[in-house]
Amino acid sequence: MHTVPVVETSRLPLLLRAMPKAELHIHIEGSLEPELIFALAERNGVDLPYADVEALRAAYAFTDLQSFLDIYYAGASVLLQEEDFYDMTMAYLRRAVQDNVVRAEIFFDPQTHTERGVAMGTIIHGLTRACRDAHAQWGISAELILSFLRHLSEEDAIATLEAALPFRDQFIGVGLDSSELGHPPEKFTRVFARAKQLGLRLVAHAGEEGPPAYVWGALNALAVERIDHGVQSEKDAALMQHLVERGIPLTVCPLSNLKLCVVDDLTQHNLPRMLDAGLKVMVNSDDPAYFGGYVNDNYVQLFAATGMGAEHAYQLARNSLEATFASPQQQAAWVQQLDACFARFANRN
């Protein structure tokens, strides 16, 4: 393991915020803050079933993944024009830059919008324009990953992929999200095989509420390169060993796990154990507007709850940078920035 300079414990929260990091598990629709939802609703003449911003925020009381998804889809109903997708993405990227995110690989759910009559081009153009503008303005590297909704059919996923192919140069991979239980990865074998054929990068949600078998399924049936969530992997020793040996990244989302009752308390979160076991885990925000925190909030609250130190912070940030789909040269440049940040903090002791 890389030798990490000694950093005073009191300075750890500052270090967590300052260190360069990648965010590889962010649903752009899940970054829609209530204020923006209401602004877009007004702009588009959409009636919301909530009286005001406070009433909507008060409704963010989830007991499981499904109760969250119900309100998530209601929030997404205000996204109709290219400008709406642009504004949402710019708002997230502006916030990510404040959190010293140097790279974001952003999930978007076209089926949430196309089934409401929004054209694929409208969605992708708005998202892409924001990624380009954010890069020009703030230097952040941002790419898109098209995610299939697993509660819908594989036929629907295949049709969605085909509809997106005219915009193939504007997204780098495909993912799999939405209700996990009862929808094993094997359901999507053909569409992932097609995506792989097209040269797209492959990721999938697995082992959040679903069992370790779903992680195996994502790896074996879908041939994914990263597992999104994956916290249930700990229940299968052979799977843990396999993940370590293959160096498969796991994009863990602590505040999401807390909010959706995957864990009862952050002090019980298994990320520190998985990290110590040699797994390539990292910290992400998932749906930050709904789960009470962007990526730095996830880092700061998790570290406060678990007592992890600077060496863990370094490994998590480095894992995130090296798990990106950016070039090895770009990854190495970001790791140099990370090393410089840690050296700066150590020198201030």
C-alpha positions in Angstrom: 0.0 0.0 0.0 1.2 3.5 -0.8 2.9 5.2 2.1 0.6 8.0 3.2 2.0 11.1 5.0 0.8 11.6 8.6 -2.1 14.0 8.8 -3.5 15.4 12.0 -6.9 13.9 12.9 -8.4 17.3 13.3 -7.5 18.1 9.7 -9.0 15.0 8.3 -12.4 16.5 7.4 -10.6 19.3 5.5 -8.5 16.8 3.7 -11.5 14.7 2.7 -13.1 17.7 1.1 -9.9 18.9 -0.6 -8.6 15.7 -2.1 -9.2 15.1 -5.8 -11.7 12.3 -6.4 -13.9 10.7 -9.0 -17.6 10.1 -8.6 -18.6 6.9 -10.5 -22.0 6.3 -9.0 -24.3 9.3 -9.5 -27.7 9.2 -11.1 -28.2 12.6 -12.7 -32.0 12.5 -12.1 -31.2 11.9 -8.4 -29.3 15.2 -8.2 -32.5 17.2 -8.8 -33.0 19.4 -5.8 -36.6 20.3 -4.8 -35.9 24.0 -5.7 -35.0 23.0 -9.2 -37.9 20.6 -9.5 -40.3 23.4 -8.7 -38.5 25.9 -11.0 -38.7 23.4 -13.9 -42.3 22.5 -13.1 -43.2 26.2 -13.3 -41.2 26.6 -16.6 -43.0 23.6 -18.2 -46.4 24.0 -16.7 -46.2 20.7 -14.8 -48.5 20.3 -11.8 -46.7 18.6 -8.8 -48.6 16.7 -6.1 -46.7 18.8 -3.5 -47.7 22.3 -2.2 -44.2 23.7 -2.1 -40.4 22.9 -1.8 -40.8 22.1 2.0 -43.6 19.6 1.4 -41.6 17.8 -1.3 -38.5 17.6 0.9 -40.6 16.3 3.8 -41.8 13.5 1.5 -38.1 12.2 1.3 -38.8 9.7 4.0 -37.9 6.3 2.5 -38.1 2.9 4.0 -36.6 0.9 1.1 -35.5 1.2 -2.5 -39.0 1.1 -3.9 -40.4 3.9 -1.7 -37.5 6.0 -2.9 -38.0 5.1 -6.6 -41.7 6.1 -6.5 -40.8 9.7 -5.5 -37.7 9.7 -7.8 -39.9 9.1 -10.9 -42.3 11.8 -9.8 -39.5 14.3 -9.5 -38.2 13.4 -13.0 -41.6 14.2 -14.5 -40.6 17.9 -14.8 -37.8 17.1 -17.3 -39.2 17.8 -20.7 -36.9 20.1 -22.7 -33.2 19.9 -23.6 -32.7 22.9 -21.4 -34.1 21.1 -18.4 -31.6 18.2 -18.7 -28.8 20.9 -19.2 -29.8 22.8 -16.1 -30.0 19.7 -14.0 -26.6 18.5 -15.1 -24.9 21.9 -14.7 -26.2 22.2 -11.2 -24.7 18.8 -10.3 -21.4 19.5 -12.0 -21.1 22.9 -10.3 -21.6 21.1 -7.0 -19.2 18.3 -7.9 -16.4 20.9 -8.7 -16.9 22.4 -5.2 -16.3 18.9 -3.8 -13.1 18.6 -5.8 -14.5 15.9 -8.1 -12.1 15.8 -11.1 -14.1 13.1 -12.9 -17.7 12.2 -13.0 -19.2 9.2 -14.8 -22.9 10.1 -14.8 -25.8 7.6 -15.0 -28.9 8.7 -16.9 -32.2 6.8 -17.3 -33.6 7.4 -20.8 -36.6 5.1 -20.2 -37.8 7.4 -17.4 -38.2 10.1 -20.0 -38.9 8.4 -23.4 -42.0 6.7 -21.9 -43.2 10.2 -21.2 -42.7 11.2 -24.8 -39.3 12.9 -24.5 -37.1 12.3 -27.5 -33.7 10.5 -26.9 -31.9 13.3 -28.6 -33.4 15.9 -26.3 -32.2 14.0 -23.3 -28.6 13.2 -24.5 -28.0 16.7 -26.1 -28.9 18.5 -22.9 -26.7 16.2 -20.8 -23.8 16.3 -23.2 -23.9 20.1 -23.6 -23.7 20.5 -19.8 -20.7 18.1 -19.6 -18.9 20.1 -22.3 -19.6 23.5 -20.8 -18.6 22.3 -17.3 -15.3 21.1 -18.7 -14.7 24.4 -20.4 -15.6 26.4 -17.4 -14.3 24.4 -14.5 -12.0 21.7 -16.0 -14.1 18.8 -14.7 -14.0 15.7 -16.8 -17.5 14.2 -17.2 -18.9 11.4 -19.3 -22.3 9.7 -19.6 -23.4 6.1 -18.9 -26.8 5.0 -20.2 -28.6 2.9 -17.6 -31.4 0.4 -18.3 -34.3 0.2 -15.8 -34.3 -3.4 -14.6 -38.0 -3.5 -13.7 -38.8 -3.1 -17.4 -38.3 -5.9 -20.0 -35.0 -6.7 -21.8 -36.8 -6.0 -25.0 -37.4 -2.4 -23.8 -33.7 -2.1 -22.9 -32.7 -3.4 -26.3 -35.0 -0.8 -28.0 -33.6 1.9 -25.8 -30.0 1.0 -26.7 -30.9 1.0 -30.4 -32.7 4.4 -30.1 -29.5 5.8 -28.5 -27.1 4.6 -31.2 -27.4 7.7 -33.3 -25.8 9.4 -30.3 -23.2 6.7 -29.7 -20.3 9.1 -29.5 -22.0 10.9 -26.6 -22.0 8.1 -24.0 -19.2 5.8 -22.9 -21.0 2.8 -21.4 -24.2 1.2 -20.2 -25.4 0.4 -16.7 -28.4 -1.3 -14.9 -30.4 0.3 -12.1 -33.9 0.6 -10.5 -35.6 -2.1 -8.4 -33.1 -4.9 -7.8 -35.0 -7.6 -6.0 -36.7 -10.0 -8.4 -34.8 -8.7 -11.4 -31.5 -10.6 -11.6 -28.7 -9.5 -13.9 -29.3 -12.6 -16.1 -32.5 -11.0 -17.4 -30.3 -8.5 -19.4 -27.7 -10.9 -20.9 -28.5 -10.1 -24.6 -28.5 -6.3 -24.3 -25.2 -6.3 -22.4 -23.7 -8.6 -25.0 -24.9 -6.1 -27.7 -23.4 -3.2 -25.8 -20.1 -5.0 -25.5 -20.1 -5.7 -29.2 -20.5 -1.9 -29.8 -17.4 -1.2 -27.6 -19.3 0.3 -24.7 -18.1 0.0 -21.1 -20.2 -2.2 -18.9 -21.3 -1.6 -15.3 -24.4 -2.8 -13.2 -26.0 -2.3 -9.9 -25.8 -5.5 -7.9 -25.7 -6.6 -4.2 -27.4 -3.5 -2.8 -30.6 -5.2 -1.6 -30.1 -8.2 -3.8 -27.9 -11.2 -2.7 -24.3 -12.0 -3.6 -25.7 -14.2 -6.4 -26.7 -11.0 -8.2 -23.0 -9.8 -8.1 -21.9 -13.1 -9.5 -24.6 -12.7 -12.2 -23.4 -9.2 -13.1 -19.8 -10.4 -13.4 -20.5 -13.7 -15.3 -23.7 -13.2 -17.3 -23.2 -9.5 -18.1 -19.3 -9.3 -18.1 -19.4 -6.0 -16.2 -16.2 -4.1 -15.3 -17.5 -2.4 -12.2 -20.1 -3.3 -9.6 -22.4 -0.5 -8.4 -23.0 -0.9 -4.7 -22.0 -4.5 -4.1 -22.2 -4.2 -0.3 -23.8 -7.6 0.1 -20.7 -9.3 -1.4 -19.4 -9.6 2.1 -21.8 -12.5 2.7 -19.9 -14.7 0.2 -16.3 -15.4 1.0 -15.6 -16.8 -2.5 -17.0 -13.7 -4.1 -14.9 -11.5 -1.9 -11.8 -13.4 -2.9 -12.8 -13.2 -6.6 -13.4 -9.4 -6.4 -10.0 -8.9 -4.8 -8.1 -11.1 -7.3 -9.8 -9.5 -10.3 -9.5 -6.0 -8.9 -13.2 -5.3 -9.6 -14.2 -1.8 -8.4 -17.2 -1.4 -6.2 -18.9 2.0 -6.2 -20.3 2.1 -2.7 -22.8 4.8 -1.6 -22.8 5.1 2.3 -25.6 7.7 2.8 -27.8 5.9 0.3 -27.3 2.6 2.2 -28.3 4.4 5.4 -31.3 6.2 3.9 -32.7 3.1 2.2 -32.1 1.0 5.4 -29.5 -1.3 3.8 -27.6 -0.4 7.1 -29.2 0.8 10.3 -26.3 3.1 11.3 -23.2 4.4 9.5 -21.1 3.1 12.3 -22.1 -0.4 11.1 -21.2 0.2 7.5 -19.0 -2.5 6.0 -17.0 -0.3 3.7 -14.0 -0.1 6.1 -13.9 -3.9 6.4 -14.2 -4.3 2.6 -11.4 -1.8 2.1 -9.2 -3.5 4.7 -9.9 -6.9 2.9 -8.3 -5.5 -0.2 -11.4 -4.7 -2.2 -11.3 -1.8 -4.6 -14.1 0.1 -3.0 -14.8 3.9 -3.2 -17.3 6.5 -1.9 -20.1 8.0 -4.1 -23.4 9.8 -3.5 -25.8 7.8 -5.7 -28.9 10.2 -5.6 -27.5 13.1 -3.5 -30.7 15.3 -3.6 -32.7 12.5 -2.0 -30.2 10.9 0.3 -29.0 13.9 2.3 -25.5 14.4 0.8 -23.1 14.9 -2.1 -19.9 13.0 -2.3 -18.0 15.0 0.3 -20.9 14.7 2.7 -20.6 10.9 2.3 -16.9 10.9 3.0 -17.1 13.2 6.0 -20.0 11.4 7.7 -18.6 7.9 7.0 -15.2 8.8 8.4 -16.8 10.5 11.5 -18.9 7.3 12.1 -16.2 4.7 11.5 -13.0 6.3 12.7 -11.1 5.7 9.4 -7.9 7.7 8.9 -5.9 9.5 6.3 -4.5 6.2 4.8 -8.1 5.0 4.2 -8.9 8.4 2.6 -6.0 8.1 0.3 -6.9 4.6 -0.8 -10.5 5.4 -1.4 -9.7 8.5 -3.5 -7.1 6.6 -5.4 -9.4 3.7 -6.0 -12.0 6.1 -7.5 -9.5 7.7 -9.8 -8.1 4.4 -11.0 -11.5 2.8 -11.5 -12.6 5.5 -14.0 -12.9 4.8 -17.7 -10.4 7.6 -18.5 -7.1 6.8 -20.1 -4.3 5.5 -17.9 -2.3 8.7 -18.6 -5.2 10.8 -17.3 -5.6 8.6 -14.3 -1.9 8.9 -13.5 -2.2 12.7 -13.7 -5.0 12.7 -11.2 -3.1 10.4 -8.8 -0.2 12.9 -8.9 -2.7 15.6 -7.9 -3.9 13.4 -5.1 -0.3 12.8 -3.9 0.4 16.5 -4.0 -2.7 17.2 -1.9 -1.7 14.8 0.8 1.8 16.1 0.9 0.4 19.6 1.3 -1.7 18.6 4.3 1.2 16.6 5.9 3.5 19.7 5.6 1.1 21.8 7.5 1.3 19.5 10.6 
